[in-house]
Amino acid sequence: MRAVLQRVSQASVTVGGEVIGQIGPGLLILVCAMAGDIETDAEALAQKVLKLRIFKDAAGKMNLALKDTGGAALVVSQFTLAADTSRGNCPGFSTAAPPEDAEHLYLHFAAALRDHGTTVAIGKFGADMDVALNNDGPVTIWLES
């Protein structure tokens, strides 16, 4: 699985003019299941996200993890993280997991975060979403399981 994490002061996702998920301080997580990924990949990625020390401590150093801060996560599916741009100008997405597998893994990833006490909001799989955020830092991290 692939993910892009953005440390945010707030983030929301809107579908059809309706806000379906929003958080205050925490992480906006754009996630993509790749072909061949399984549930343990989603769980491993969730563990990495929970333990990644990218939040400021009292001294202003990035030394705290999401689980230390009590921050929330907004998880949004984004198959375009599988883009292959190595040939030509039209990205290919053949390395992304099939939609039915991808949706299951996306929801499993969100559930794995939730199972460890993190407040989680989600987008709508396969929908055309409007994602708004205030990037804190800015801090943006790319991960792959």
Buried (B, 14 or more C-beta within 10 A) or exposed (E): BBBBBBBBBBBBBBBEEEEBBBBEBBBBBBBBBBEEBBEEBBBBBBBBBBEBEBBBEEEEEBEBBBBEBEBBBBBBBBBEBBBEEEEEEEEEEEBBBEEEBBBBBBBBBBBBBBEBEBBBBBBBBEBEBEBEBEEBEEBEBEBEB
